[in-house]
């Protein structure tokens, strides 16, 4: 499997690094670790970091990010700060220890990473970033598992063998790795998936 974008350059010494390149590499790594069922805390930290950068870049380009499109509708009557604090509670727990050094995060699940990664992938797609196979694979994986309406909209663009199947959680995640490999080896399938993701984005923006 190919390394995340730019990963092979790290050992070569100093390199220029843009915000979006950093976010791409953090998110691509988070996706692979998530699909491999590796450490969920590391995945959470990487995914949130990438999501925050992607969100900010959308705002700077005059694009409404995923958080604004959907979270405000789910938390009617809450302030932006209250919504952001609720969504970022786990990330902040893992990132800071200055005020609550003895605190315990009572409820954290590796499944909490599903939505954070999807939000970051969504914003990357809004930024017209369709180059990273890990993002496309995750988008396809998430839609196939959680969003039946969106899946029905794009399934005709995909090979017939790519179908949502009732599987165990670990098997579902392993299928994400299969999707990444498929994107790397089959340009025709990749074009179909890019077209499908763009279709979902267009529908999402139109519905807003």
C-alpha positions in Angstrom: 0.0 0.0 0.0 1.3 3.5 -0.9 2.5 5.7 1.9 0.4 8.9 2.8 1.3 11.8 0.6 4.8 13.2 1.3 5.6 10.5 4.0 8.7 9.4 2.0 10.2 12.9 2.2 10.4 13.1 5.9 13.7 11.2 6.2 15.3 13.4 3.5 15.7 16.4 5.8 14.1 19.8 5.9 11.0 20.3 3.7 8.6 23.1 2.9 5.2 22.3 4.4 1.9 24.1 3.7 -1.2 23.9 6.0 -3.1 21.8 3.5 -0.2 19.4 3.0 0.1 18.9 6.8 -3.7 18.3 7.0 -3.6 15.8 4.1 -0.8 13.8 5.8 -2.4 13.8 9.2 -5.8 12.8 7.8 -4.4 10.1 5.4 -2.5 8.6 8.3 -5.5 8.7 10.6 -7.6 6.9 8.0 -5.1 4.1 7.5 -4.7 3.6 11.3 -8.4 3.6 11.7 -9.0 1.0 9.1 -6.1 -1.1 10.5 -7.9 -0.9 13.9 -4.8 0.7 15.5 -4.7 3.1 18.5 -7.9 5.1 18.6 -6.5 8.0 20.7 -3.8 8.6 18.0 -6.4 8.4 15.3 -8.6 10.9 17.2 -5.8 13.4 17.7 -4.7 13.3 14.0 -8.2 13.4 12.6 -9.2 16.4 14.8 -6.1 18.3 13.9 -6.7 17.8 10.2 -10.4 18.6 10.5 -9.6 21.9 12.2 -7.2 23.0 9.5 -9.6 21.9 6.7 -12.5 23.8 8.4 -10.4 27.0 8.7 -9.2 26.7 5.1 -12.8 26.4 3.9 -13.7 29.6 5.8 -10.7 31.5 4.4 -11.9 30.5 0.9 -15.4 31.6 1.5 -16.8 28.0 1.7 -19.1 27.0 4.4 -17.5 24.0 6.2 -19.2 20.8 7.2 -19.4 21.9 10.9 -21.4 25.0 10.0 -23.6 23.2 7.5 -24.8 20.4 9.9 -23.8 20.8 13.5 -25.7 24.0 14.1 -28.9 22.3 12.9 -28.4 19.5 15.4 -27.8 21.8 18.3 -30.5 24.4 17.9 -30.4 27.1 20.6 -26.8 26.4 21.5 -24.1 29.0 20.9 -21.2 28.4 18.6 -18.9 28.0 21.6 -21.2 25.5 23.3 -21.4 23.4 20.2 -17.6 23.5 19.6 -16.9 22.6 23.2 -19.2 19.6 23.1 -17.7 18.4 19.8 -14.1 18.9 20.9 -14.4 17.6 24.4 -12.4 14.4 23.7 -9.8 16.2 21.6 -9.2 18.8 24.3 -9.0 16.1 27.0 -6.2 14.4 25.0 -4.5 17.7 24.2 -4.4 19.6 27.4 -3.7 18.9 31.1 -3.2 22.4 32.6 -6.7 22.7 34.2 -7.7 19.1 34.8 -4.6 17.0 35.2 -6.4 14.2 37.2 -9.5 14.1 35.0 -10.8 10.9 33.5 -12.6 10.7 30.1 -15.4 8.4 31.1 -16.7 7.5 27.6 -14.5 7.2 24.6 -14.9 4.7 21.7 -12.9 4.1 18.6 -16.2 4.6 16.8 -16.2 8.2 17.8 -13.5 8.7 15.1 -15.9 7.7 12.3 -17.6 11.1 12.2 -14.5 13.2 12.9 -12.7 11.7 9.9 -15.8 12.0 7.7 -16.1 15.7 8.6 -12.5 16.3 7.6 -12.8 14.4 4.4 -16.0 16.4 3.5 -14.2 19.7 4.0 -11.2 18.5 2.0 -13.6 17.6 -0.8 -15.1 21.1 -0.6 -11.6 22.4 -1.1 -11.5 20.4 -4.3 -9.0 17.9 -3.0 -9.6 14.6 -4.8 -6.0 13.5 -5.1 -5.6 11.5 -2.0 -6.9 7.9 -2.3 -7.3 7.5 1.5 -9.9 10.4 1.5 -11.9 8.9 -1.4 -11.8 5.5 0.2 -13.0 6.8 3.5 -15.8 8.8 1.9 -17.0 5.8 0.1 -16.6 3.6 3.2 -18.6 6.0 5.4 -21.4 6.5 2.9 -21.7 2.7 2.3 -22.0 2.0 6.1 -23.9 5.0 7.4 -25.7 7.0 4.7 -28.0 4.8 2.6 -29.6 7.6 0.6 -26.2 8.9 -0.6 -25.1 5.3 -1.3 -28.1 4.7 -3.5 -27.4 7.9 -5.4 -23.8 6.8 -6.4 -23.9 3.0 -6.4 -24.6 3.0 -10.1 -21.3 4.6 -10.8 -19.3 1.9 -9.0 -18.4 -1.7 -9.8 -21.2 -4.1 -8.8 -19.0 -5.9 -6.3 -18.7 -2.7 -4.2 -21.9 -3.1 -2.0 -22.7 -2.4 1.6 -22.7 -5.7 3.4 -23.7 -6.6 6.9 -20.4 -7.3 8.5 -18.7 -7.1 11.8 -17.1 -3.8 12.8 -13.6 -5.1 12.2 -14.5 -6.5 8.8 -16.2 -3.2 7.8 -13.0 -1.4 8.7 -10.8 -3.9 6.9 -12.9 -3.3 3.8 -11.7 0.3 3.9 -8.1 -0.9 3.3 -9.4 -2.9 0.3 -11.0 0.3 -1.1 -7.7 2.2 -0.8 -5.9 -0.6 -2.7 -8.6 -0.7 -5.3 -8.2 3.1 -5.9 -4.4 2.7 -6.3 -4.6 0.0 -8.9 -7.8 0.8 -11.0 -8.0 4.3 -12.5 -11.4 3.7 -14.0 -12.9 2.8 -10.6 -11.2 5.9 -9.2 -12.8 8.1 -11.7 -16.2 6.7 -10.9 -15.7 7.3 -7.2 -14.5 10.9 -7.7 -17.6 11.5 -9.8 -19.8 9.9 -7.1 -18.2 12.1 -4.3 -18.7 15.2 -6.4 -22.3 14.2 -6.9 -22.9 13.9 -3.2 -21.2 17.2 -2.5 -23.3 19.0 -5.1 -26.5 17.5 -3.7 -25.5 18.5 -0.1 -24.8 22.1 -1.1 -28.0 22.3 -3.1 -30.0 21.0 -0.1 -28.5 23.8 2.0 
